[in-house]
Amino acid sequence: MKTILKSGKRNFIFILLLILIFSIKAHSNSRFEFSTDYTLFKYGGKYILEVYCSFYQKGLKHEYTNGTYEAAGLIDLVITNKSTKEVFYSVLNKIPTNTNDTSGANLYKRLVVQKNVPIIPGEYKLTATGKDFNDTATYGTINIEFVIPELNNTPMLSGIEISSYIAKSSDTSSYFYKYGIEVVPNPSLMFGMNLNSIYYYYEIYGFNQEIISSAFTINTTLENDKREIVRKIEKQPKKFSETMLDFGSFSLDNLPTGAYYIVTNISDTLKSHNLKQEKKFFIYSDKTFTDTTSFADASFLKSEYATMKEEQVLDEYSKSIYLRKDEETKYFESLKTLDEKRNYLFNFWKKRDNDPNTPLNEFKREYMIKVSQANLSFKQSFTEGWKTDRGRIYVIYGKPSDIERFPYEAETKSYEIWHFDDIQGGAICVFIEKVSGSGTYEIVHSTIRNELRDDNWKIQLKK
């Protein structure tokens, strides 16, 4: 790892992005992948938003022209001021590529571009849309919302730029040139397979020799999803200026699939300085990577399941009982590790997704809304609402068209009749409070296929 001390040319300061909304739609080509990442800096008294975009080359449509196969990614970046609704920045950029052999290993690389956008304090929305130039029906869209406050001069850290490559360079015309080095970003934040090292770059602002002590240290760590340190670099700089650049790399060899964090801590115990910044990324360590596999196949790692706690996994699994097939239950019960169970849940919901081209799994969302509503409406004693008879029927079949309620009377027990007009041409479910005053209703009759049926259910109403 190296530290470069700089002053004068750029005096950068980092402002935390407060809101990140990530959404992506991929159409037509299942291998198509478009990624976007960002880091915030300041240059010449203004903020600079560095936006990084990339395409997976294997996912682009190649057309044979003039003796070569040509493809291109098309990027449309729009930044809108959320307060005024005015377009602050807009650019359309084509990134071409060509090859003599579409089966070559070079197609596993990424087309990467960086845009540096001067930006003033305010609230913004960045919409980045990437298309396949030769098949514009194939596209991905990512939305990022961020807030940039007023400038200040207190010591701070920039964001951490995750990179696939850093090297010395004199090419000042390069997209990726910074202070005599070239920092090539990895907007997908995905590593593993052919990327066995992760590079990082960040900047430290506002320190000089007068405000620090001999206790000033820089610690950069690599942490897993349990926040255990798996790699660490520690150093004590000897020289200081208003802007310092720090960059380096970690080997990812032997690290398992999962979510990870690059974390940097700047501390000075004698001067009470303590700054921290981190960046999340993902490792996909499958050794069987082939031409039918892309980083998009590791979408699990970007989902909530990649770091889901065990109690959450077990809770969600139990709530899926009304959907599970016998073989799915047996398979889950055979799993040994937490990661296996996380993957099971991810794929369980994925294969039931009504529209896999949208970022939201509408089927899961609707199902979990019904579970939540059942918990609110049908809780019985120490039993969660979704586990009760009424809760089960509600979760499986949805809200009834009508409910007839018959409260406690001298000769009969309390009961309810639920009507479902849209099920099998019209169906009912009957629930009886068998123990008066208990609030526990049991299903005794239904005309829904495969539910309990008892056409003489009214006999059970008698006390």
Protein Blocks (a to p, Z undefined) as FASTA:
>chain_A
ZZdddehjlccdddddfbdcdddddehilmbccddddddddeehiacddddddddfklpc
cddeehiacdddddddddddfklopafbdcddddddddfbfkbmklmpccddddddddde
dddddddddddfklmkbccddddddddddddfbdcdddddddfbdcddfblkbmklgghi
acdddfkopgejjlmbdcdddddehiafklccfkbccddddddfkopafbdcddddfbdc
fbdcddddddfehiacdddddddddddfknopacdddddddddfbfkbcfkbcfklmmmm
mmmklmgcfklmmmmmmmmmmmpcfklmmmmmmpmbfklmmmmmmmmmmmmpfblmbmbd
fklmmmmmmmmmmmmmmgghjacfklmmklmmmmmnopafbdcdddddfkbccddddddf
kgghiaadddddfbghklpacdfbdcbehiacdfklmmmmpZZ
